Amino acid sequence: MSGSALAVALVHHPIVDKRGDQVVTAVTNLDLHDIARTARTYGVRRFYVITPAVEQLLLVERILQHWREGHGASYNPHRGEALALIETATTLEAAIAAWSRETGAEAMPILTGAKRSDGVSFEQCRQLRQQHPLLLVFGTGWGLAPEIFTRGWTVLEPIRGAGDYNHLPVRSAAAIILDRLHAEP
C-alpha cells in the first residue's frame, strides 16, 4: 500500500469495560510486542501506546529499554527493531499532535470498533491514505469510549467474520486491518 505515512495507536483510556463503564485498561506485554511486529511488517512508521497511568507508562519504558538496550537487544535484535516504533502518549490528542509534527501534515485519525455498523470501507481508507497521514486508532478492553466517536473523526468499517460473533483480541484486529489496508484492490 503506497501513500502517505501510517501510524497506529493503542488506546487504554478512555475505554469501556464489559458493563459499559469508562475505565483505564492495563498495558500488556503481548499487545506491545505483537502489534509492533505487525506494524513493522506492514511498513507502519509509528506505534503510539496511549495511557494516562504513570505506572503503565513506566512499564512500557522498562519493556522497551530491555529490548532496545538491555539483554533483549542482543538476544533478539529483530524484536528491538519492531519495538523501536513505539512511543507513549497520555492522550489520543497528544498522539495525533505528535504524528502530525512527525509527518509535517495534519494527521487524520481513523477509528476502529467491532460494534460499529458504519464506517468507510478498506478501499476508501486506502484512498484517504493517498491524501493524509493516517493514525489507525485501536481500543483495548471492550472498545473505545463512545465520546471518541462524537469528535467527527473517520470510522473504519468493522471486521466481519463468519458469523455474528465479533470480539477479536486487539492485536489480531490490528493484524487483519493492516493486512486489508495493505492489499491492493
MDTraj code that builds the backbone (N, CA, C; nanometers):
import mdtraj as md
import numpy as np

residues = "MET SER GLY SER ALA LEU ALA VAL ALA LEU VAL HIS HIS PRO ILE VAL ASP LYS ARG GLY ASP GLN VAL VAL THR ALA VAL THR ASN LEU ASP LEU HIS ASP ILE ALA ARG THR ALA ARG THR TYR GLY VAL ARG ARG PHE TYR VAL ILE THR PRO ALA VAL GLU GLN LEU LEU LEU VAL GLU ARG ILE LEU GLN HIS TRP ARG GLU GLY HIS GLY ALA SER TYR ASN PRO HIS ARG GLY GLU ALA LEU ALA LEU ILE GLU THR ALA THR THR LEU GLU ALA ALA ILE ALA ALA TRP SER ARG GLU THR GLY ALA GLU ALA MET PRO ILE LEU THR GLY ALA LYS ARG SER ASP GLY VAL SER PHE GLU GLN CYS ARG GLN LEU ARG GLN GLN HIS PRO LEU LEU LEU VAL PHE GLY THR GLY TRP GLY LEU ALA PRO GLU ILE PHE THR ARG GLY TRP THR VAL LEU GLU PRO ILE ARG GLY ALA GLY ASP TYR ASN HIS LEU PRO VAL ARG SER ALA ALA ALA ILE ILE LEU ASP ARG LEU HIS ALA GLU PRO".split()
xyz = np.array([
    [0.0844, -0.1178, 0.0000],
    [0.0000, 0.0000, 0.0000],
    [0.0885, 0.1236, 0.0000],
    [0.0782, 0.2015, -0.1011],
    [0.1563, 0.3241, -0.1062],
    [0.0713, 0.4400, -0.0580],
    [0.1329, 0.5551, -0.0433],
    [0.0595, 0.6724, 0.0009],
    [0.1311, 0.7394, 0.1154],
    [0.0582, 0.8223, 0.1862],
    [0.1139, 0.8945, 0.2999],
    [0.1500, 0.7998, 0.4128],
    [0.2147, 0.8565, 0.5107],
    [0.2611, 0.7809, 0.6263],
    [0.1450, 0.7236, 0.7064],
    [0.1718, 0.6105, 0.7704],
    [0.0710, 0.5410, 0.8502],
    [0.1270, 0.5138, 0.9893],
    [0.0438, 0.5393, 1.0912],
    [0.0774, 0.5081, 1.2303],
    [-0.0424, 0.4387, 1.2928],
    [-0.0175, 0.3697, 1.4028],
    [-0.1258, 0.3083, 1.4791],
    [-0.1193, 0.3591, 1.6218],
    [-0.2352, 0.3597, 1.6866],
    [-0.2443, 0.3989, 1.8272],
    [-0.3251, 0.2937, 1.9008],
    [-0.2756, 0.2543, 2.0169],
    [-0.3463, 0.1612, 2.1032],
    [-0.3891, 0.2385, 2.2276],
    [-0.5190, 0.2609, 2.2393],
    [-0.5740, 0.3467, 2.3443],
    [-0.6136, 0.2625, 2.4658],
    [-0.5670, 0.3070, 2.5826],
    [-0.6029, 0.2435, 2.7093],
    [-0.6953, 0.3323, 2.7930],
    [-0.7226, 0.4526, 2.7454],
    [-0.8198, 0.5443, 2.8086],
    [-0.8502, 0.6563, 2.7104],
    [-0.9749, 0.6933, 2.6889],
    [-1.0957, 0.6391, 2.7517],
    [-1.1451, 0.5131, 2.6798],
    [-1.1687, 0.4118, 2.7582],
    [-1.2113, 0.2792, 2.7123],
    [-1.3329, 0.2388, 2.7938],
    [-1.4157, 0.1511, 2.7396],
    [-1.5270, 0.0976, 2.8188],
    [-1.4975, -0.0470, 2.8574],
    [-1.5547, -0.0858, 2.9713],
    [-1.5420, -0.2243, 3.0148],
    [-1.6684, -0.3004, 2.9755],
    [-1.6789, -0.4235, 3.0207],
    [-1.7894, -0.5121, 2.9854],
    [-1.9263, -0.4506, 3.0175],
    [-1.9331, -0.3725, 3.1253],
    [-2.0602, -0.3094, 3.1661],
    [-2.0863, -0.1770, 3.0955],
    [-1.9870, -0.1292, 3.0209],
    [-2.0010, -0.0007, 2.9531],
    [-1.9470, 0.1163, 3.0330],
    [-1.8856, 0.0874, 3.1478],
    [-1.8258, 0.1932, 3.2297],
    [-1.6929, 0.2359, 3.1700],
    [-1.6623, 0.3648, 3.1801],
    [-1.5353, 0.4145, 3.1293],
    [-1.4241, 0.3786, 3.2271],
    [-1.3156, 0.3210, 3.1733],
    [-1.2044, 0.2742, 3.2553],
    [-1.0713, 0.3045, 3.1877],
    [-0.9645, 0.2797, 3.2635],
    [-0.8286, 0.2766, 3.2096],
    [-0.7886, 0.1300, 3.2112],
    [-0.7538, 0.0762, 3.0944],
    [-0.7123, -0.0642, 3.0874],
    [-0.5611, -0.0745, 3.1059],
    [-0.5164, -0.1947, 3.1379],
    [-0.3745, -0.2197, 3.1599],
    [-0.3021, -0.2445, 3.0277],
    [-0.1828, -0.1921, 3.0187],
    [-0.0940, -0.2217, 2.9061],
    [-0.0488, -0.3663, 2.9208],
    [-0.0473, -0.4396, 2.8097],
    [0.0019, -0.5775, 2.8155],
    [0.1253, -0.5940, 2.7273],
    [0.2165, -0.6740, 2.7765],
    [0.3394, -0.7037, 2.7045],
    [0.3092, -0.7641, 2.5671],
    [0.2120, -0.8555, 2.5606],
    [0.1777, -0.9192, 2.4333],
    [0.1306, -0.8179, 2.3296],
    [0.0455, -0.7242, 2.3703],
    [-0.0021, -0.6232, 2.2756],
    [0.1151, -0.5418, 2.2213],
    [0.2059, -0.5014, 2.3097],
    [0.3204, -0.4219, 2.2642],
    [0.4013, -0.4974, 2.1596],
    [0.4391, -0.6199, 2.1923],
    [0.5233, -0.6989, 2.1028],
    [0.4510, -0.7335, 1.9727],
    [0.3301, -0.7858, 1.9836],
    [0.2610, -0.8340, 1.8640],
    [0.2195, -0.7212, 1.7703],
    [0.1679, -0.6127, 1.8250],
    [0.1274, -0.5021, 1.7376],
    [0.2507, -0.4355, 1.6766],
    [0.3573, -0.4208, 1.7540],
    [0.4802, -0.3615, 1.6986],
    [0.5357, -0.4469, 1.5852],
    [0.5376, -0.5778, 1.6027],
    [0.5893, -0.6666, 1.4988],
    [0.5020, -0.6618, 1.3738],
    [0.3715, -0.6591, 1.3930],
    [0.2801, -0.6488, 1.2788],
    [0.2964, -0.5134, 1.2102],
    [0.3054, -0.4083, 1.2894],
    [0.3227, -0.2739, 1.2331],
    [0.4507, -0.2656, 1.1506],
    [0.5583, -0.3197, 1.2028],
    [0.6861, -0.3173, 1.1304],
    [0.6761, -0.3956, 1.0000],
    [0.6067, -0.5086, 1.0041],
    [0.5887, -0.5921, 0.8853],
    [0.5152, -0.5161, 0.7753],
    [0.4171, -0.4334, 0.8136],
    [0.3353, -0.3624, 0.7150],
    [0.3789, -0.2179, 0.6903],
    [0.4981, -0.1817, 0.7332],
    [0.5525, -0.0501, 0.6999],
    [0.4948, 0.0656, 0.7786],
    [0.4328, 0.0369, 0.8916],
    [0.3823, 0.1431, 0.9792],
    [0.5026, 0.2147, 1.0389],
    [0.4955, 0.3465, 1.0452],
    [0.6122, 0.4238, 1.0905],
    [0.6141, 0.4516, 1.2401],
    [0.4992, 0.4472, 1.3061],
    [0.4951, 0.4785, 1.4493],
    [0.3807, 0.4010, 1.5133],
    [0.4015, 0.3579, 1.6380],
    [0.3019, 0.2876, 1.7178],
    [0.2915, 0.3600, 1.8516],
    [0.1799, 0.4316, 1.8701],
    [0.1569, 0.5069, 1.9927],
    [0.0813, 0.4215, 2.0934],
    [0.1342, 0.4118, 2.2131],
    [0.0684, 0.3444, 2.3242],
    [0.0176, 0.4554, 2.4154],
    [-0.1134, 0.4612, 2.4324],
    [-0.1760, 0.5747, 2.4995],
    [-0.2379, 0.5319, 2.6322],
    [-0.1871, 0.5923, 2.7395],
    [-0.2427, 0.5716, 2.8724],
    [-0.2080, 0.6914, 2.9601],
    [-0.3019, 0.7329, 3.0465],
    [-0.2695, 0.8404, 3.1404],
    [-0.2039, 0.7884, 3.2681],
    [-0.1977, 0.6564, 3.2861],
    [-0.1463, 0.5972, 3.4093],
    [0.0065, 0.5981, 3.4101],
    [0.0639, 0.6732, 3.5017],
    [0.2090, 0.6876, 3.5096],
    [0.2772, 0.5518, 3.5269],
    [0.2205, 0.4656, 3.6096],
    [0.2807, 0.3340, 3.6323],
    [0.2848, 0.2523, 3.5026],
    [0.1817, 0.2650, 3.4212],
    [0.1778, 0.1930, 3.2941],
    [0.2788, 0.2501, 3.1949],
    [0.2954, 0.3813, 3.1950],
    [0.3974, 0.4438, 3.1093],
    [0.5366, 0.3970, 3.1492],
    [0.5611, 0.3855, 3.2788],
    [0.6898, 0.3367, 3.3269],
    [0.7118, 0.1908, 3.2869],
    [0.6061, 0.1110, 3.2905],
    [0.6159, -0.0281, 3.2475],
    [0.6552, -0.0365, 3.1001],
    [0.5898, 0.0432, 3.0178],
    [0.6227, 0.0436, 2.8746],
    [0.7700, 0.0805, 2.8554],
    [0.8149, 0.1832, 2.9233],
    [0.9550, 0.2254, 2.9088],
    [1.0510, 0.1165, 2.9549],
    [1.0154, 0.0454, 3.0614],
    [1.1013, -0.0637, 3.1102],
    [1.1101, -0.1770, 3.0077],
    [0.9975, -0.2123, 2.9495],
    [0.9951, -0.3170, 2.8467],
    [1.0787, -0.2731, 2.7254],
    [1.0589, -0.1502, 2.6826],
    [1.1330, -0.1001, 2.5663],
    [1.2825, -0.0951, 2.5924],
    [1.3204, -0.0530, 2.7119],
    [1.4624, -0.0462, 2.7449],
    [1.5258, -0.1849, 2.7383],
    [1.4547, -0.2862, 2.7866],
    [1.5083, -0.4223, 2.7822],
    [1.5364, -0.4658, 2.6382],
    [1.4454, -0.4363, 2.5475],
    [1.4592, -0.4837, 2.4094],
    [1.5411, -0.3905, 2.3216],
    [1.5567, -0.2658, 2.3625],
    [1.6368, -0.1719, 2.2841],
    [1.7822, -0.1651, 2.3314],
    [1.8029, -0.1770, 2.4649],
    [1.9367, -0.1572, 2.5204],
    [1.9824, -0.2719, 2.6103],
    [1.8908, -0.3440, 2.6672],
    [1.9246, -0.4490, 2.7621],
    [1.9574, -0.5811, 2.6940],
    [1.9454, -0.6886, 2.7698],
    [1.9759, -0.8222, 2.7194],
    [1.8947, -0.8546, 2.5936],
    [1.7707, -0.8096, 2.5889],
    [1.6857, -0.8374, 2.4733],
    [1.7409, -0.7828, 2.3433],
    [1.8145, -0.6721, 2.3505],
    [1.8694, -0.6105, 2.2291],
    [1.9681, -0.7036, 2.1588],
    [2.0484, -0.7756, 2.2355],
    [2.1422, -0.8694, 2.1733],
    [2.0782, -1.0058, 2.1506],
    [1.9831, -1.0423, 2.2347],
    [1.9167, -1.1720, 2.2229],
    [1.8307, -1.1811, 2.0970],
    [1.7559, -1.0720, 2.0678],
    [1.6658, -1.0724, 1.9526],
    [1.6590, -0.9315, 1.8923],
    [1.7568, -0.8951, 1.8087],
    [1.7601, -0.7601, 1.7510],
    [1.6363, -0.7264, 1.6680],
    [1.5741, -0.8268, 1.6050],
    [1.4541, -0.8005, 1.5254],
    [1.3406, -0.7480, 1.6128],
    [1.3298, -0.7999, 1.7340],
    [1.2251, -0.7532, 1.8257],
    [1.2478, -0.6064, 1.8600],
    [1.3724, -0.5704, 1.8867],
    [1.4049, -0.4316, 1.9171],
    [1.3734, -0.3387, 1.8011],
    [1.3955, -0.3878, 1.6790],
    [1.3649, -0.3084, 1.5596],
    [1.2153, -0.2763, 1.5540],
    [1.1321, -0.3750, 1.5842],
    [0.9873, -0.3528, 1.5842],
    [0.9457, -0.2625, 1.6996],
    [1.0009, -0.2873, 1.8168],
    [0.9630, -0.2083, 1.9338],
    [1.0123, -0.0645, 1.9246],
    [1.1079, -0.0377, 1.8360],
    [1.1552, 0.0996, 1.8153],
    [1.0448, 0.1900, 1.7594],
    [0.9391, 0.1302, 1.7064],
    [0.8267, 0.2086, 1.6552],
    [0.7441, 0.2719, 1.7666],
    [0.7556, 0.2193, 1.8879],
    [0.6669, 0.2596, 1.9971],
    [0.7070, 0.3928, 2.0583],
    [0.6062, 0.4768, 2.0752],
    [0.6147, 0.5990, 2.1550],
    [0.4932, 0.6003, 2.2455],
    [0.5075, 0.6599, 2.3610],
    [0.3943, 0.6701, 2.4520],
    [0.3344, 0.8099, 2.4461],
    [0.2070, 0.8155, 2.4834],
    [0.1359, 0.9430, 2.4944],
    [0.0320, 0.9270, 2.6049],
    [-0.0022, 1.0356, 2.6683],
    [-0.1014, 1.0288, 2.7766],
    [-0.2440, 1.0466, 2.7262],
    [-0.2590, 1.1007, 2.6044],
    [-0.3919, 1.1181, 2.5456],
    [-0.3856, 1.0900, 2.3958],
    [-0.5008, 1.0608, 2.3402],
    [-0.5105, 1.0410, 2.1955],
    [-0.4763, 1.1705, 2.1225],
    [-0.5203, 1.2816, 2.1757],
    [-0.4910, 1.4108, 2.1129],
    [-0.3408, 1.4366, 2.1072],
    [-0.2687, 1.3990, 2.2124],
    [-0.1233, 1.4160, 2.2134],
    [-0.0582, 1.3291, 2.1065],
    [-0.1090, 1.2082, 2.0869],
    [-0.0543, 1.1201, 1.9831],
    [-0.0814, 1.1774, 1.8438],
    [-0.2008, 1.2299, 1.8220],
    [-0.2341, 1.2909, 1.6926],
    [-0.1413, 1.4089, 1.6658],
    [-0.1199, 1.4919, 1.7669],
    [-0.0314, 1.6079, 1.7509],
    [0.1121, 1.5638, 1.7217],
    [0.1594, 1.4611, 1.7917],
    [0.2961, 1.4121, 1.7692],
    [0.3109, 1.3560, 1.6286],
    [0.2112, 1.2811, 1.5828],
    [0.2164, 1.2232, 1.4483],
    [0.2103, 1.3338, 1.3430],
    [0.1300, 1.4348, 1.3657],
    [0.1227, 1.5481, 1.2732],
    [0.2571, 1.6191, 1.2646],
    [0.3213, 1.6413, 1.3793],
    [0.4540, 1.7050, 1.3788],
    [0.5553, 1.6191, 1.3036],
    [0.5514, 1.4870, 1.3292],
    [0.6487, 1.3986, 1.2652],
    [0.6330, 1.3948, 1.1137],
    [0.5085, 1.3973, 1.0659],
    [0.4847, 1.3874, 0.9217],
    [0.4848, 1.5234, 0.8527],
    [0.4715, 1.6306, 0.9298],
    [0.4660, 1.7638, 0.8716],
    [0.3330, 1.7966, 0.8062],
    [0.2305, 1.7183, 0.8359],
    [0.0964, 1.7406, 0.7813],
    [-0.0063, 1.7008, 0.8866],
    [-0.1255, 1.7535, 0.8735],
    [-0.2300, 1.7211, 0.9710],
    [-0.2688, 1.5733, 0.9593],
    [-0.2499, 1.5013, 1.0681],
    [-0.2828, 1.3590, 1.0705],
    [-0.4332, 1.3392, 1.0792],
    [-0.4805, 1.2354, 1.0131],
    [-0.6227, 1.2019, 1.0134],
    [-0.6437, 1.0763, 1.0979],
    [-0.7144, 1.0896, 1.2124],
    [-0.7445, 0.9704, 1.2914],
    [-0.8492, 0.8849, 1.2202],
    [-0.8277, 0.7538, 1.2209],
    [-0.9237, 0.6573, 1.1677],
    [-0.9595, 0.5645, 1.2839],
    [-1.0815, 0.5774, 1.3336],
    [-1.1253, 0.4997, 1.4491],
    [-1.1687, 0.3600, 1.4088],
    [-1.1469, 0.2636, 1.4969],
    [-1.1902, 0.1262, 1.4731],
    [-1.2816, 0.0829, 1.5872],
    [-1.3709, -0.0089, 1.5576],
    [-1.4589, -0.0617, 1.6609],
    [-1.5414, -0.1773, 1.6093],
    [-1.5384, -0.2887, 1.6802],
    [-1.6107, -0.4087, 1.6380],
    [-1.7617, -0.3899, 1.6420],
    [-1.8101, -0.3006, 1.7276],
    [-1.9543, -0.2824, 1.7433],
    [-2.0127, -0.1817, 1.6446],
    [-1.9284, -0.1209, 1.5651],
    [-1.9754, -0.0194, 1.4710],
    [-2.0499, -0.0847, 1.3554],
    [-2.1488, -0.0141, 1.3040],
    [-2.2194, -0.0625, 1.1858],
    [-2.1992, 0.0335, 1.0691],
    [-2.1217, 0.1381, 1.0927],
    [-2.0939, 0.2378, 0.9896],
    [-1.9463, 0.2342, 0.9553],
    [-1.9020, 0.3317, 0.8820],
    [-1.7598, 0.3462, 0.8554],
    [-1.7240, 0.3355, 0.7096],
    [-1.6073, 0.3920, 0.6802],
    [-1.5572, 0.3848, 0.5435],
    [-1.5046, 0.2443, 0.5179],
    [-1.5054, 0.2056, 0.3941],
    [-1.4540, 0.0730, 0.3564],
    [-1.3017, 0.0736, 0.3612],
    [-1.2443, -0.0446, 0.3542],
    [-1.0987, -0.0553, 0.3491],
    [-1.0456, 0.0119, 0.2228],
    [-1.1162, -0.0010, 0.1125],
    [-1.0766, 0.0655, -0.0123],
    [-1.0791, 0.2176, 0.0051],
    [-1.1852, 0.2708, 0.0660],
    [-1.1921, 0.4151, 0.0893],
    [-1.0792, 0.4613, 0.1817],
    [-1.0462, 0.3798, 0.2792],
    [-0.9359, 0.4133, 0.3703],
    [-0.8034, 0.4167, 0.2951],
    [-0.7827, 0.3229, 0.2046],
    [-0.6611, 0.3255, 0.1222],
    [-0.6554, 0.4557, 0.0416],
    [-0.7703, 0.5012, -0.0088],
    [-0.7737, 0.6263, -0.0841],
    [-0.7447, 0.7463, 0.0054],
    [-0.7967, 0.7452, 0.1284],
    [-0.7687, 0.8543, 0.2223],
    [-0.6192, 0.8645, 0.2500],
    [-0.5539, 0.7509, 0.2528],
    [-0.4100, 0.7492, 0.2805],
    [-0.3302, 0.8157, 0.1684],
    [-0.3858, 0.8225, 0.0510],
    [-0.3178, 0.8910, -0.0585],
    [-0.3097, 1.0414, -0.0335],
    [-0.3984, 1.0923, 0.0548],
    [-0.4083, 1.2362, 0.0772],
    [-0.3621, 1.2833, 0.2140],
    [-0.3596, 1.1935, 0.3133],
    [-0.3307, 1.2327, 0.4514],
    [-0.2445, 1.1270, 0.5203],
    [-0.1615, 1.1704, 0.6156],
    [-0.1027, 1.0706, 0.7046],
    [-0.2141, 1.0206, 0.7970],
    [-0.2269, 0.8901, 0.8092],
    [-0.3346, 0.8320, 0.8888],
    [-0.2831, 0.7802, 1.0223],
    [-0.3702, 0.7874, 1.1219],
    [-0.3448, 0.7275, 1.2526],
    [-0.4602, 0.6326, 1.2809],
    [-0.4348, 0.5015, 1.2661],
    [-0.5355, 0.3999, 1.2960],
    [-0.5473, 0.3877, 1.4470],
    [-0.6681, 0.4048, 1.4990],
    [-0.6905, 0.4089, 1.6433],
    [-0.7626, 0.2826, 1.6883],
    [-0.6946, 0.2035, 1.7717],
    [-0.7497, 0.0797, 1.8255],
    [-0.7775, 0.0966, 1.9735],
    [-0.8866, 0.0356, 2.0184],
    [-0.9194, 0.0383, 2.1599],
    [-0.8886, -0.0944, 2.2256],
    [-0.8668, -0.0906, 2.3545],
    [-0.8474, -0.2103, 2.4349],
    [-0.9769, -0.2373, 2.5108],
    [-0.9762, -0.3292, 2.6046],
    [-1.0968, -0.3581, 2.6830],
    [-1.2120, -0.3981, 2.5932],
    [-1.3250, -0.3308, 2.6109],
    [-1.4430, -0.3564, 2.5280],
    [-1.4619, -0.2463, 2.4241],
    [-1.3549, -0.1719, 2.3977],
    [-1.3568, -0.0746, 2.2894],
    [-1.3428, 0.0692, 2.3334],
    [-1.3230, 0.1536, 2.2349],
    [-1.3110, 0.2974, 2.2580],
    [-1.4395, 0.3508, 2.3208],
    [-1.4253, 0.4455, 2.4123],
    [-1.5415, 0.5080, 2.4762],
    [-1.6252, 0.5802, 2.3710],
    [-1.7576, 0.5794, 2.3872],
    [-1.8455, 0.6450, 2.2889],
    [-1.8093, 0.7901, 2.2604],
    [-1.7572, 0.8617, 2.3587],
    [-1.7228, 1.0031, 2.3387],
    [-1.6220, 1.0229, 2.2264],
    [-1.5351, 0.9259, 2.2034],
    [-1.4344, 0.9393, 2.0963],
    [-1.5025, 0.9427, 1.9598],
    [-1.6158, 0.8732, 1.9486],
    [-1.6864, 0.8674, 1.8201],
    [-1.7712, 0.9919, 1.7941],
    [-1.7745, 1.0865, 1.8881],
    [-1.8521, 1.2098, 1.8689],
    [-1.7644, 1.3250, 1.8215],
    [-1.6396, 1.2990, 1.7914],
    [-1.5443, 1.4049, 1.7556],
    [-1.5378, 1.4326, 1.6063],
    [-1.6195, 1.3637, 1.5292],
    [-1.6228, 1.3878, 1.3854],
    [-1.5114, 1.3208, 1.3078],
    [-1.4395, 1.2299, 1.3709],
    [-1.3309, 1.1600, 1.3047],
    [-1.3849, 1.0443, 1.2220],
    [-1.3115, 1.0076, 1.1209],
    [-1.3497, 0.8978, 1.0331],
    [-1.3451, 0.7655, 1.1083],
    [-1.4435, 0.6799, 1.0772],
    [-1.4521, 0.5461, 1.1357],
    [-1.4315, 0.4452, 1.0229],
    [-1.3553, 0.3401, 1.0511],
    [-1.3339, 0.2322, 0.9556],
    [-1.4387, 0.1248, 0.9792],
    [-1.4880, 0.0671, 0.8712],
    [-1.5846, -0.0413, 0.8857],
    [-1.5264, -0.1517, 0.9732],
    [-1.6113, -0.2221, 1.0480],
    [-1.5590, -0.3293, 1.1333],
    [-1.5195, -0.4520, 1.0521],
    [-1.4365, -0.5339, 1.1123],
    [-1.4006, -0.6629, 1.0535],
    [-1.5221, -0.7535, 1.0648],
    [-1.5566, -0.8191, 0.9572],
    [-1.6680, -0.9142, 0.9584],
    [-1.6108, -1.0552, 0.9504],
    [-1.6534, -1.1387, 1.0435],
    [-1.6087, -1.2779, 1.0439],
    [-1.7134, -1.3663, 0.9784],
    [-1.7161, -1.4913, 1.0192],
    [-1.8059, -1.5897, 0.9590],
    [-1.9485, -1.5817, 1.0126],
    [-1.9658, -1.5236, 1.1299],
    [-2.0993, -1.5167, 1.1895],
    [-2.1195, -1.3848, 1.2606],
    [-2.2048, -1.3867, 1.3631],
    [-2.2326, -1.2626, 1.4336],
    [-2.1403, -1.2399, 1.5537],
    [-2.0563, -1.3361, 1.5873],
    [-1.9589, -1.3188, 1.6953],
    [-1.8474, -1.2287, 1.6456],
    [-1.8164, -1.1224, 1.7209],
    [-1.7136, -1.0281, 1.6781],
    [-1.6450, -0.9697, 1.8008],
    [-1.5505, -1.0417, 1.8569],
    [-1.4765, -0.9938, 1.9741],
    [-1.3314, -1.0415, 1.9640],
    [-1.2627, -0.9916, 1.8616],
    [-1.1230, -1.0289, 1.8381],
    [-1.0308, -0.9634, 1.9409],
    [-0.9205, -1.0293, 1.9727],
    [-0.8172, -0.9599, 2.0502],
    [-0.7664, -0.8415, 1.9668],
    [-0.7320, -0.7332, 2.0325],
    [-0.6917, -0.6130, 1.9593],
    [-0.5703, -0.6402, 1.8708],
    [-0.4783, -0.7237, 1.9162],
    [-0.3607, -0.7498, 1.8321],
    [-0.3975, -0.8266, 1.7062],
    [-0.5004, -0.9113, 1.7136],
    [-0.5476, -0.9805, 1.5929],
    [-0.6192, -0.8837, 1.5002],
    [-0.7028, -0.7989, 1.5576],
    [-0.7749, -0.6997, 1.4770],
    [-0.6755, -0.6075, 1.4059],
    [-0.5727, -0.5649, 1.4767],
    [-0.4722, -0.4776, 1.4145],
    [-0.4057, -0.5485, 1.2969],
    [-0.3720, -0.6751, 1.3137],
    [-0.3074, -0.7502, 1.2059],
    [-0.3997, -0.7632, 1.0848],
    [-0.5242, -0.7954, 1.1081],
    [-0.6195, -0.8114, 0.9969],
    [-0.6394, -0.6789, 0.9245],
    [-0.6594, -0.5725, 1.0002],
    [-0.6834, -0.4413, 0.9388],
    [-0.5609, -0.3950, 0.8605],
    [-0.4420, -0.4086, 0.9175],
    [-0.3223, -0.3675, 0.8437],
    [-0.3048, -0.4497, 0.7170],
    [-0.3364, -0.5774, 0.7228],
    [-0.3277, -0.6605, 0.6025],
    [-0.4286, -0.6145, 0.4982],
    [-0.5498, -0.5871, 0.5407],
    [-0.6529, -0.5438, 0.4442],
    [-0.6216, -0.4069, 0.3853],
    [-0.5601, -0.3199, 0.4637],
    [-0.5232, -0.1885, 0.4108],
    [-0.4020, -0.1973, 0.3198],
    [-0.3209, -0.2978, 0.3397],
    [-0.2035, -0.3166, 0.2556],
    [-0.2395, -0.3788, 0.1207],
    [-0.3420, -0.4603, 0.1195],
    [-0.3814, -0.5319, -0.0020],
    [-0.4258, -0.4336, -0.1105],
    [-0.3845, -0.4610, -0.2291],
    [-0.4312, -0.3819, -0.3440],
    [-0.5646, -0.4385, -0.3892],
    [-0.6567, -0.3530, -0.4361],
    [-0.7911, -0.4000, -0.4756],
    [-0.7871, -0.4973, -0.5921],
])
top = md.Topology()
chain = top.add_chain()
for i, resn in enumerate(residues, 1):
    res = top.add_residue(resn, chain, resSeq=i)
    for name in ("N", "CA", "C"):
        top.add_atom(name, md.element.get_by_symbol(name[0]), res)
traj = md.Trajectory(xyz[None], top)
